[in-house]
Amino acid sequence: MASQLSLFGRKLWQLASSIKTGVILLIVVVIVSAAGTVILQRPMTDSEEMQQAYAPQILRVLDAVGLTNVYHAWWFIALLVLVSLSIVAASIERFPNAWRYFARPYKSTDESFRKALAIQKQFAIEDEEDGLIAAERALKKAGFRAERVIGAKTISLFAEKNRMSEMAVYIVHASLLLIFIGGIIDGIYGWSGFVSLVKGEQVQQLETRDGKTRPLSFAVRCDGAGQENYADGSPKKWWSKLAVVENGREILRKEIVVNDPLVYRGIRFYQSSYGMTGKVEKLALTAKSKDGKMKEIELAEGETAPIDAGTSVRFGKFIPDYVVRDGQVYTASQNAQNPAVQLFVSVAGREKAIEVWLPEIEGFGQNSESPYQFEARELRMAHFTGLQVSHEPGQWGVWAGCLLMALGLGTAFYLVHVRIWVVPVSAKGGSLVLWVGGTANKNREAFQEKFADIATNIQTELKNLNRPSIPATRVQEHTTTLVGD
């Protein structure tokens, strides 16, 4: 039984640490994430818009499987956990060998290594020190810092560049882990909601995506909102002036636009929508008495304002687009294209207020009985600003992972680990030669050109030494890359 469990554990570990498993899981995450950007997500999308976009049967299926809330669905979080575990297993399986290769580079060559190396040259020399000096000078011109390696029987040179590129894959692994961990934290502890405010209104709670009410430890007040249009009248941008109020004090104030949210205590308030509430923010009237006296009045819906010592007027209701049908006044639409205002004028000594309509609607109201005639000077509609609110505690991990991934990919694509060895060796017949070899972990064709330049410079330096020059002999050169090199 124990052996069977051990065998099962080994197979499970091999499956988890397999590159194929990790790639397949990553592809699934990418596909699901793409679906989350294509399918409308709650609560960012209004329920009415969702119902207009999808048939009722399809919407029920999408809601049931969590595709309308992908990034908080339990199965998406589980998928991120599986990918993270696969990355950890693959890294644990391969990192020890990679670290040994990185921490203890191969600086001293043996004969079998020199014979097998694909790119190499040999130069005839009379003295080991002259050969090493010439190679050091040539490597310095090429931008390498040569290190002398003292062995039991010989002294050699070792030079390299960009050893860090060997660890680039693990930098990418770490970046993916940070991104996925951030996504897992957001999926479990994050939340999002929506709140609608009008000018002067403040809220300290909002409705989250699951229909629950979430209280905030502070209040957000709207000090204004508006819309800028292009020349053709189409919307250019929405903006909102928001203030954070905590313990009765104003803590923070900011004007937000799309993609520039207000952030306070890790909670982000994004500009999401803007429109008319259908209510009146301000109605400016001129009241004119029968003897010619006039008075200017400003009202909001439901407000009452005095006209004189015995007369007052109350704003009854506002109909943005009125129509008369069957002896009643109805609202045809919410667009303020044919507005009507109902007023009630109270006169001292009169038991019932006088109903007045602007404009006068035949068969309704008692405009002629009012001691004042009213004329509307300004009608300002109230507008709301829609704010998308989110708390994403894992975003630090996502952004850190993105930055680390940029570093890892840049290291992997643009840094090439180059190694060069220089060793004085005895050739056949007892002559002394300077063996020079090199390798690169990628872009080997460019390295072959670089190596050829270094070899030419070594030959030049040998000739420039203050000793009788000896013609360089090309003993061996491989210009092809071996498989698995």
C-alpha positions as CSV (number, residue, x, y, z in Angstrom):
1,M,0.0,0.0,0.0
2,A,2.8,2.4,0.9
3,S,4.6,1.6,-2.3
4,Q,1.4,2.3,-4.3
5,L,1.0,5.6,-2.6
6,S,4.6,6.5,-3.3
7,L,4.2,5.6,-6.9
8,F,1.1,7.7,-7.2
9,G,2.8,10.6,-5.5
10,R,5.7,10.4,-8.0
11,K,3.4,10.3,-10.9
12,L,1.4,13.2,-9.5
13,W,4.6,15.2,-9.0
14,Q,5.8,14.4,-12.5
15,L,2.5,15.6,-13.9
16,A,2.5,18.8,-11.8
17,S,6.1,19.6,-12.7
18,S,5.7,18.9,-16.4
19,I,6.2,21.8,-18.8
20,K,3.3,20.5,-20.9
21,T,1.0,20.7,-17.9
22,G,2.0,24.2,-17.1
23,V,1.6,25.4,-20.7
24,I,-1.9,23.8,-21.1
25,L,-3.1,25.4,-17.8
26,L,-1.7,28.8,-18.9
27,I,-3.6,28.5,-22.3
28,V,-6.8,27.7,-20.4
29,V,-6.3,30.7,-18.1
30,V,-5.7,33.0,-21.2
31,I,-8.8,31.7,-22.9
32,V,-11.0,32.1,-19.8
33,S,-9.6,35.6,-19.2
34,A,-10.3,36.6,-22.8
35,A,-13.8,35.3,-22.4
36,G,-14.1,37.6,-19.3
37,T,-13.2,40.6,-21.5
38,V,-15.7,39.7,-24.3
39,I,-18.7,38.6,-22.1
40,L,-20.3,41.5,-20.2
41,Q,-19.4,41.4,-16.5
42,R,-21.5,42.2,-13.5
43,P,-21.8,44.7,-11.8
44,M,-19.9,46.9,-14.3
45,T,-22.8,46.3,-16.7
46,D,-26.4,47.3,-15.8
47,S,-28.9,44.6,-15.5
48,E,-31.0,46.1,-18.3
49,E,-28.0,46.2,-20.6
50,M,-27.3,42.6,-19.8
51,Q,-30.9,41.6,-20.6
52,Q,-30.7,43.5,-23.9
53,A,-27.4,41.9,-24.9
54,Y,-28.3,38.3,-24.2
55,A,-31.4,36.1,-24.5
56,P,-32.9,35.1,-21.1
57,Q,-31.9,31.5,-21.5
58,I,-28.3,32.3,-22.4
59,L,-28.1,34.9,-19.6
60,R,-29.2,32.2,-17.1
61,V,-26.6,29.8,-18.3
62,L,-23.8,32.5,-18.2
63,D,-24.8,33.4,-14.7
64,A,-25.0,29.8,-13.5
65,V,-21.5,28.9,-14.7
66,G,-20.0,32.2,-13.5
67,L,-19.1,33.7,-16.9
68,T,-20.7,37.0,-16.0
69,N,-18.4,37.3,-13.1
70,V,-15.3,35.4,-14.3
71,Y,-12.6,36.8,-12.1
72,H,-14.5,36.1,-8.9
73,A,-15.8,32.6,-9.9
74,W,-14.6,29.8,-7.6
75,W,-13.5,27.7,-10.6
76,F,-11.4,30.5,-11.9
77,I,-9.7,31.0,-8.6
78,A,-9.1,27.2,-8.4
79,L,-7.6,27.3,-11.9
80,L,-5.2,30.1,-10.8
81,V,-4.2,27.9,-7.8
82,L,-3.5,24.9,-10.1
83,V,-1.3,27.1,-12.4
84,S,0.6,28.5,-9.5
85,L,1.2,25.0,-8.1
86,S,2.4,23.8,-11.5
87,I,4.9,26.7,-11.8
88,V,6.2,26.1,-8.3
89,A,6.6,22.3,-9.0
90,A,8.4,22.9,-12.3
91,S,10.7,25.5,-10.7
92,I,11.5,23.2,-7.7
93,E,12.3,20.3,-10.2
94,R,14.7,22.3,-12.3
95,F,16.0,25.2,-10.2
96,P,18.7,23.3,-8.3
97,N,20.6,22.4,-11.5
98,A,20.1,25.8,-12.9
99,W,21.4,27.4,-9.7
100,R,24.5,25.2,-9.6
101,Y,25.2,26.2,-13.2
102,F,24.7,29.9,-12.3
103,A,26.5,29.9,-8.9
104,R,29.5,27.8,-10.0
105,P,30.3,28.5,-13.6
106,Y,32.5,26.2,-15.5
107,K,35.8,28.1,-15.7
108,S,38.4,25.5,-16.3
109,T,38.2,23.2,-19.3
110,D,39.5,19.7,-19.9
111,E,40.6,18.0,-23.1
112,S,37.2,16.3,-23.8
113,F,35.4,19.6,-23.5
114,R,37.8,21.4,-25.8
115,K,37.4,18.7,-28.4
116,A,33.6,18.9,-28.3
117,L,33.2,22.7,-28.3
118,A,31.7,23.8,-31.6
119,I,33.4,27.2,-31.9
120,Q,37.2,27.3,-31.3
121,K,40.5,28.4,-32.7
122,Q,44.2,27.7,-32.0
123,F,47.2,29.9,-32.4
124,A,50.9,28.9,-32.3
125,I,52.7,30.6,-29.5
126,E,56.2,30.4,-28.0
127,D,55.4,31.4,-24.5
128,E,52.3,30.8,-22.4
129,E,52.4,34.2,-20.8
130,D,52.6,36.0,-24.1
131,G,49.5,34.1,-25.3
132,L,47.6,34.9,-22.2
133,I,48.5,38.6,-22.4
134,A,47.5,38.8,-26.0
135,A,44.2,37.1,-25.3
136,E,43.5,39.5,-22.3
137,R,44.1,42.5,-24.5
138,A,41.8,41.2,-27.2
139,L,39.1,40.3,-24.8
140,K,39.3,43.7,-23.1
141,K,38.8,45.4,-26.6
142,A,35.7,43.2,-27.0
143,G,34.3,44.4,-23.7
144,F,35.2,41.3,-21.6
145,R,36.9,41.2,-18.3
146,A,39.1,38.1,-18.4
147,E,39.7,36.1,-15.2
148,R,42.9,34.1,-14.8
149,V,42.1,30.6,-13.6
150,I,45.1,28.8,-12.0
151,G,45.0,25.1,-12.3
152,A,47.3,22.3,-11.1
153,K,49.4,22.3,-14.3
154,T,48.4,25.4,-16.2
155,I,47.0,28.9,-16.1
156,S,44.0,29.7,-18.3
157,L,41.6,32.6,-18.9
158,F,37.8,32.7,-18.5
159,A,35.5,35.6,-19.5
160,E,31.8,35.8,-19.7
161,K,28.9,38.3,-20.0
162,N,25.3,38.3,-18.9
163,R,25.3,35.2,-16.8
164,M,21.9,36.5,-15.4
165,S,20.2,35.5,-18.6
166,E,20.4,31.9,-17.5
167,M,18.0,32.7,-14.7
168,A,15.5,34.7,-16.9
169,V,13.1,31.8,-17.0
170,Y,12.8,31.8,-13.2
171,I,12.3,35.5,-13.1
172,V,9.4,35.0,-15.5
173,H,8.1,32.1,-13.2
174,A,8.2,34.5,-10.2
175,S,6.4,37.2,-12.1
176,L,3.6,34.8,-13.1
177,L,3.3,33.6,-9.5
178,L,2.9,37.2,-8.3
179,I,0.3,37.9,-10.9
180,F,-1.7,34.7,-10.1
181,I,-1.4,35.2,-6.3
182,G,-2.7,38.8,-6.8
183,G,-5.6,37.4,-8.8
184,I,-6.4,34.8,-6.2
185,I,-6.4,37.4,-3.4
186,D,-8.6,39.6,-5.5
187,G,-11.0,36.7,-6.3
188,I,-11.3,35.8,-2.6
189,Y,-11.1,39.1,-0.7
190,G,-11.8,41.7,-3.5
191,W,-15.2,43.2,-4.2
192,S,-16.8,45.6,-6.6
193,G,-19.9,47.6,-6.6
194,F,-21.7,50.7,-8.0
195,V,-23.0,53.9,-6.6
196,S,-24.9,56.8,-8.2
197,L,-24.7,60.3,-6.8
198,V,-26.1,63.7,-7.5
199,K,-24.5,67.0,-6.7
200,G,-24.3,67.6,-3.0
201,E,-25.2,64.0,-2.1
202,Q,-22.8,61.8,-0.1
203,V,-22.9,58.0,0.6
204,Q,-21.3,55.8,3.1
205,Q,-22.4,52.5,1.7
206,L,-22.9,50.9,-1.7
207,E,-24.3,47.8,-3.4
208,T,-21.8,45.1,-4.3
209,R,-21.9,42.7,-7.2
210,D,-23.8,40.1,-5.2
211,G,-26.6,42.5,-4.4
212,K,-25.4,43.0,-0.8
213,T,-24.9,46.4,0.9
214,R,-21.3,47.1,2.0
215,P,-20.7,49.9,4.4
216,L,-17.6,52.1,4.1
217,S,-15.5,53.5,6.9
218,F,-15.8,56.9,5.2
219,A,-18.2,58.9,3.1
220,V,-17.8,60.1,-0.5
221,R,-19.5,63.3,-1.5
222,C,-20.2,64.6,-5.0
223,D,-19.5,68.3,-5.4
224,G,-20.3,68.4,-9.1
225,A,-20.4,66.3,-12.3
226,G,-20.5,67.2,-15.9
227,Q,-19.9,66.2,-19.5
228,E,-17.7,67.7,-22.2
229,N,-18.8,67.2,-25.8
230,Y,-17.2,67.3,-29.2
231,A,-18.2,69.8,-31.8
232,D,-20.9,67.4,-33.2
233,G,-22.4,67.1,-29.8
234,S,-21.2,63.6,-29.0
235,P,-19.8,63.0,-25.5
236,K,-16.0,63.7,-25.2
237,K,-15.6,62.9,-21.5
238,W,-17.4,62.7,-18.2
239,W,-16.0,64.1,-14.9
240,S,-16.9,64.2,-11.3
241,K,-15.7,66.3,-8.4
242,L,-15.5,64.0,-5.4
243,A,-14.6,64.6,-1.7
244,V,-13.8,62.0,1.0
245,V,-15.3,62.8,4.3
246,E,-14.2,61.0,7.5
247,N,-15.3,61.8,11.0
248,G,-17.0,64.9,9.8
249,R,-13.8,66.3,8.2
250,E,-13.0,66.6,4.5
251,I,-9.9,64.4,4.0
252,L,-9.4,64.4,0.2
253,R,-10.8,66.0,-2.9
254,K,-10.2,65.1,-6.5
255,E,-11.8,65.5,-9.9
256,I,-11.9,62.1,-11.6
257,V,-12.4,61.2,-15.2
258,V,-12.4,57.8,-17.0
259,N,-9.2,55.8,-16.1
260,D,-8.2,58.4,-13.5
261,P,-9.9,57.2,-10.3
262,L,-10.1,58.5,-6.7
263,V,-8.2,56.1,-4.5
264,Y,-8.6,56.1,-0.7
265,R,-7.7,53.3,1.7
266,G,-7.3,50.8,-1.2
267,I,-10.8,51.5,-2.6
268,R,-11.0,52.9,-6.1
269,F,-13.8,55.1,-7.4
270,Y,-13.9,55.1,-11.2
271,Q,-16.0,57.4,-13.4
272,S,-18.5,55.0,-15.0
273,S,-21.5,56.8,-16.3
274,Y,-23.3,60.2,-16.4
275,G,-26.9,61.2,-17.1
276,M,-30.0,63.0,-16.1
277,T,-32.0,61.9,-13.1
278,G,-35.3,63.2,-14.5
279,K,-35.6,65.6,-11.6
280,V,-35.1,69.4,-11.5
281,E,-32.1,70.8,-9.7
282,K,-33.2,74.4,-10.1
283,L,-36.3,76.2,-11.4
284,A,-36.0,79.9,-11.7
285,L,-39.4,81.8,-11.8
286,T,-40.5,85.3,-12.2
287,A,-43.8,86.0,-10.3
288,K,-45.7,89.0,-11.5
289,S,-48.7,90.4,-9.6
290,K,-51.8,92.0,-11.1
291,D,-50.5,95.4,-10.1
292,G,-47.2,94.9,-12.0
293,K,-45.0,93.9,-9.1
294,M,-42.4,91.2,-9.9
295,K,-40.3,88.9,-7.8
296,E,-37.7,86.3,-8.8
297,I,-37.9,82.9,-7.1
298,E,-35.7,79.8,-7.2
299,L,-37.1,76.4,-6.3
300,A,-36.2,72.7,-6.3
301,E,-38.8,69.9,-6.5
302,G,-40.9,69.9,-3.3
303,E,-39.6,73.2,-2.0
304,T,-41.8,76.2,-1.0
305,A,-40.8,79.8,-1.3
306,P,-42.6,83.0,-0.1
307,I,-43.8,85.6,-2.6
308,D,-45.2,88.1,-0.2
309,A,-46.4,88.3,3.4
310,G,-49.5,86.2,2.7
311,T,-48.6,84.2,-0.4
312,S,-46.2,81.3,-1.1
313,V,-45.6,78.9,-4.0
314,R,-44.6,75.3,-3.8
315,F,-43.0,73.2,-6.5
316,G,-45.3,70.3,-7.0
317,K,-43.9,68.0,-9.7
318,F,-42.0,68.1,-13.0
319,I,-43.0,66.2,-16.1
320,P,-40.1,66.2,-18.6
321,D,-42.2,65.2,-21.6
322,Y,-45.9,65.6,-21.0
323,V,-48.9,64.4,-22.9
324,V,-52.6,64.8,-22.1
325,R,-54.7,61.6,-22.5
326,D,-58.1,60.6,-21.1
327,G,-58.3,63.6,-18.9
328,Q,-54.8,63.0,-17.3
329,V,-51.4,64.4,-17.7
330,Y,-48.9,61.6,-18.5
331,T,-45.1,61.3,-18.9
332,A,-44.3,60.3,-22.5
333,S,-40.6,60.0,-22.0
334,Q,-37.8,61.0,-19.6
335,N,-36.3,63.4,-22.2
336,A,-36.9,67.0,-21.3
337,Q,-38.3,68.0,-24.7
338,N,-41.8,69.0,-23.8
339,P,-41.6,69.9,-20.0
340,A,-44.4,70.9,-17.7
341,V,-44.2,72.2,-14.1
342,Q,-47.0,71.9,-11.5
343,L,-47.1,74.7,-8.9
344,F,-49.3,75.2,-5.8
345,V,-49.9,78.8,-4.7
346,S,-51.0,79.2,-1.1
347,V,-52.9,82.4,-0.3
348,A,-53.7,83.6,3.3
349,G,-57.3,83.1,4.1
350,R,-57.8,80.5,1.4
351,E,-58.2,76.9,2.5
352,K,-57.0,75.2,-0.6
353,A,-53.9,76.0,-2.6
354,I,-54.3,77.1,-6.2
355,E,-53.0,74.6,-8.8
356,V,-50.9,76.3,-11.5
357,W,-49.4,74.6,-14.6
358,L,-46.5,76.0,-16.7
359,P,-47.2,76.1,-19.5
360,E,-51.0,76.5,-19.0
361,I,-52.7,73.2,-19.9
362,E,-56.4,73.6,-20.8
363,G,-58.6,71.8,-18.4
364,F,-56.0,71.5,-15.7
365,G,-55.2,73.9,-12.8
366,Q,-56.6,77.3,-12.0
367,N,-54.0,79.6,-13.5
368,S,-56.5,82.4,-13.8
369,E,-57.3,82.3,-10.0
370,S,-53.7,82.8,-9.0
371,P,-52.8,86.3,-7.7
372,Y,-49.5,85.9,-9.5
373,Q,-48.7,84.9,-13.0
374,F,-45.5,82.9,-13.4
375,E,-42.9,82.8,-16.1
376,A,-40.0,80.2,-16.1
377,R,-36.6,81.8,-16.6
378,E,-34.3,78.8,-16.2
379,L,-34.8,75.1,-15.8
380,R,-31.8,73.2,-14.8
381,M,-32.0,69.4,-14.7
382,A,-30.3,67.3,-12.0
383,H,-27.6,65.0,-13.3
384,F,-26.2,61.9,-11.7
385,T,-22.7,60.5,-11.8
386,G,-22.3,56.7,-11.8
387,L,-19.2,55.5,-10.0
388,Q,-17.7,52.0,-10.3
389,V,-16.2,51.1,-6.9
390,S,-13.7,48.3,-6.4
391,H,-11.4,47.0,-3.7
392,E,-8.6,44.9,-5.1
393,P,-6.1,44.0,-2.4
394,G,-4.1,41.8,-4.7
395,Q,-3.3,44.5,-7.3
396,W,0.1,45.1,-5.7
397,G,1.0,41.5,-6.7
398,V,-0.4,41.9,-10.2
399,W,1.5,45.1,-10.9
400,A,4.7,43.8,-9.3
401,G,4.4,40.7,-11.4
402,C,4.0,42.7,-14.6
403,L,7.1,44.8,-13.8
404,L,9.0,41.6,-12.9
405,M,7.8,39.9,-16.1
406,A,9.1,42.9,-18.2
407,L,12.5,42.4,-16.5
408,G,12.5,38.7,-17.0
409,L,11.4,38.8,-20.7
410,G,13.9,41.6,-21.4
411,T,16.6,39.5,-19.8
412,A,15.6,36.4,-21.7
413,F,15.3,38.1,-25.1
414,Y,18.0,40.8,-25.1
415,L,20.8,39.4,-22.9
416,V,23.0,36.6,-24.2
417,H,25.2,34.6,-21.9
418,V,28.5,34.4,-23.6
419,R,31.5,32.4,-22.3
420,I,35.0,32.3,-23.6
421,W,38.0,30.2,-22.5
422,V,41.6,30.6,-23.3
423,V,44.1,27.8,-22.5
424,P,47.7,27.3,-23.5
425,V,48.1,23.6,-24.5
426,S,50.7,21.3,-26.0
427,A,49.9,20.3,-29.6
428,K,51.3,17.2,-31.4
429,G,55.0,17.3,-31.8
430,G,55.5,19.2,-28.6
431,S,54.7,22.7,-30.0
432,L,52.7,25.1,-27.8
433,V,49.4,26.5,-29.0
434,L,46.8,28.9,-27.6
435,W,43.4,27.3,-27.6
436,V,40.5,29.7,-27.7
437,G,36.9,28.6,-27.5
438,G,33.5,30.1,-26.8
439,T,29.8,29.5,-26.6
440,A,26.5,31.5,-26.3
441,N,23.2,30.4,-25.0
442,K,21.3,32.0,-27.9
443,N,21.8,34.0,-31.1
444,R,24.9,31.9,-32.0
445,E,25.3,33.2,-35.5
446,A,26.0,36.7,-34.1
447,F,28.3,35.2,-31.5
448,Q,30.3,33.4,-34.3
449,E,31.0,36.8,-35.9
450,K,32.0,38.2,-32.5
451,F,34.2,35.3,-31.8
452,A,35.9,35.7,-35.2
453,D,36.7,39.3,-34.4
454,I,38.2,38.3,-31.0
455,A,40.3,35.7,-32.7
456,T,41.6,38.2,-35.2
457,N,42.4,40.6,-32.4
458,I,44.3,37.9,-30.6
459,Q,46.3,37.2,-33.7
460,T,47.1,40.9,-34.0
461,E,48.1,41.2,-30.4
462,L,50.5,38.2,-30.7
463,K,52.2,39.9,-33.7
464,N,52.5,43.2,-31.8
465,L,54.3,41.7,-28.8
466,N,57.9,42.6,-28.6
467,R,59.1,39.2,-29.6
468,P,59.8,37.5,-32.9
469,S,56.5,36.9,-34.5
470,I,55.3,33.5,-35.4
471,P,52.7,33.0,-38.1
472,A,49.4,32.0,-36.6
473,T,48.3,28.6,-37.6
474,R,44.7,27.7,-37.9
475,V,44.5,24.2,-36.5
476,Q,40.8,23.7,-36.0
477,E,37.5,25.6,-36.4
478,H,33.9,24.6,-36.3
479,T,31.4,26.9,-37.9
480,T,28.3,24.9,-37.2
481,T,26.4,24.5,-33.9
482,L,26.1,21.0,-32.5
483,V,22.7,19.8,-31.5
484,G,22.1,20.3,-27.8
485,D,25.0,22.7,-27.5
